[in-house]
């Protein structure tokens, strides 16, 4: 029975599981039975508890997937995307996301930083890429998130930014001051 339960999780293509996901994957709707099954599998070492209500099969899980499950709704953005895309050169060990609340969560020695953004911006999926188990901002969306939240941010390499995409995405922020900042970054990038 335990082997069958683990096999279901392995087939799911997820690396991190919330209790709600375990409920549906295992089709166990009796809360007491579900909790005892989770307890048994963690005691046996087949399931690893990362945080209250969040589990994995192996410590080789997808950290971006975990970021999306530690705080929902959220998506990977800001320094994480900008660094990955070569817009900033500073290396951050932390994983940055935007969410409806600002938080710093440390889980399994990994720091997850969430920056608060307005709900109408957060829930707008323009410029957001749906990966298999998480959401991540396009480089233009991450850039706009950064200049929206940080005001005077320094970017190392703005040649990676598609300014036309930025001009389409900026509408979701409803901010005249953000438009001015975007235009200033564009002018500075074109004069380099």
C-alpha positions in Angstrom: 0.0 0.0 0.0 2.8 2.5 0.9 4.7 1.6 -2.3 1.5 2.2 -4.4 1.1 5.7 -2.7 4.7 6.6 -3.5 4.3 5.4 -7.1 1.3 7.7 -7.5 3.5 10.6 -6.4 6.3 9.7 -8.7 4.0 9.6 -11.7 2.6 13.1 -10.9 5.7 15.0 -12.2 5.7 17.1 -9.1 8.6 17.2 -6.7 6.8 19.0 -3.8 3.3 18.2 -2.5 0.9 20.1 -0.3 -1.6 18.2 1.9 -4.4 19.3 -0.5 -2.5 17.8 -3.4 -1.9 14.5 -1.5 -5.6 14.3 -0.8 -6.4 14.4 -4.5 -3.5 12.3 -5.8 -4.3 9.6 -3.3 -8.1 10.1 -3.4 -8.2 10.1 0.4 -10.8 12.5 1.7 -10.9 11.2 5.3 -8.6 13.8 7.1 -7.7 11.4 10.0 -6.7 8.6 7.6 -4.7 11.0 5.4 -2.8 12.4 8.4 -2.0 8.9 9.6 -0.8 7.9 6.2 1.4 10.9 5.9 2.8 10.3 9.4 3.5 6.6 8.6 5.3 7.5 5.3 7.4 10.3 7.0 8.3 8.0 9.8 9.3 5.3 7.3 11.4 7.9 5.4 9.5 7.6 2.1 8.1 11.1 2.5 10.1 14.1 3.8 8.4 17.0 5.6 9.8 20.3 4.3 7.4 22.5 6.3 4.0 22.1 7.9 1.7 20.8 5.2 4.4 20.5 2.5 6.2 17.3 1.6 8.7 15.9 -0.9 10.0 12.4 -1.9 13.6 13.6 -2.1 15.8 16.5 -1.1 16.4 16.9 -4.9 13.1 18.8 -5.3 12.5 21.8 -7.6 13.1 25.0 -5.4 10.9 27.1 -7.7 8.1 24.7 -7.3 8.5 24.9 -3.5 8.5 28.7 -3.8 5.1 28.6 -5.4 3.7 26.4 -2.7 5.1 28.1 0.3 3.2 31.3 -0.6 0.2 31.3 -2.9 -0.7 33.2 -5.0 2.9 34.0 -6.1 5.2 33.8 -9.1 9.0 33.8 -9.4 10.2 37.2 -10.5 12.6 40.1 -9.6 16.2 39.3 -8.9 15.8 35.6 -9.6 14.5 36.1 -13.2 16.7 39.1 -13.8 19.9 37.2 -12.8 18.9 34.1 -14.8 18.3 36.2 -17.9 21.6 38.2 -17.5 20.0 41.6 -16.7 21.8 41.8 -13.4 25.1 40.1 -12.6 24.9 40.0 -8.8 24.4 36.4 -7.5 21.6 35.9 -4.9 21.1 32.6 -3.2 17.6 33.6 -2.3 14.7 32.9 -4.6 12.6 36.1 -5.2 8.9 36.1 -5.9 6.0 38.5 -5.8 2.9 37.8 -3.8 0.1 39.4 -1.9 2.2 39.7 1.2 5.9 40.5 1.9 7.5 37.6 3.6 10.9 35.9 4.1 10.6 32.2 4.6 13.6 29.9 5.2 12.9 26.3 4.3 15.6 23.6 4.3 18.3 26.3 4.5 17.0 28.1 1.4 15.7 31.6 1.7 12.5 32.5 -0.2 11.8 36.3 -0.4 8.3 37.4 -1.3 7.6 41.1 -2.2 4.1 42.4 -1.9 2.4 43.7 -5.1 -1.2 44.7 -5.6 -3.7 41.9 -6.3 -4.8 43.2 -9.7 -1.1 43.1 -10.8 -0.3 39.8 -9.1 -3.3 38.0 -10.6 -2.8 39.3 -14.1 -1.1 36.6 -16.1 0.3 38.8 -18.9 4.0 38.2 -19.1 3.8 35.2 -16.7 5.0 31.8 -18.0 3.3 28.7 -16.7 5.8 26.0 -16.1 4.8 22.5 -15.2 4.6 23.2 -11.4 5.0 26.9 -10.9 4.7 30.3 -12.5 7.6 32.5 -13.5 7.8 36.1 -14.9 9.2 36.8 -18.3 12.3 39.0 -18.2 10.1 42.0 -19.2 7.6 41.3 -16.5 10.3 40.8 -13.9 12.0 44.1 -15.0 8.7 46.0 -14.6 8.0 44.3 -11.2 11.5 45.5 -10.1 11.1 49.1 -11.3 7.6 49.2 -9.8 8.7 47.9 -6.4 12.2 49.3 -6.1 12.0 52.7 -7.8 15.8 53.3 -8.4 17.2 49.9 -9.2 20.5 49.4 -11.0 20.5 47.0 -13.9 23.8 45.7 -15.4 22.6 44.7 -18.9 19.4 46.2 -20.3 20.1 44.8 -23.8 18.1 41.7 -22.8 14.9 43.8 -22.4 12.3 43.9 -25.3 11.0 47.4 -24.9 8.0 46.8 -27.0 6.9 44.0 -24.7 7.5 46.3 -21.7 5.2 48.9 -23.3 2.4 46.3 -23.7 2.8 45.0 -20.2 3.1 48.3 -18.4 -0.7 48.8 -18.7 -1.4 46.2 -16.0 0.4 48.4 -13.4 -1.8 51.5 -13.8 1.0 53.8 -12.8 2.1 57.0 -14.5 5.2 57.2 -12.4 6.2 53.7 -13.5 5.7 54.8 -17.1 8.1 57.7 -16.5 10.7 55.3 -14.9 10.4 52.9 -17.8 10.9 55.7 -20.3 14.0 56.9 -18.4 15.5 53.4 -18.3 14.8 53.1 -22.1 16.6 56.4 -22.8 19.5 55.4 -20.6 19.8 52.0 -22.3 19.7 53.6 -25.8 22.4 56.1 -25.0 24.9 53.5 -23.8 
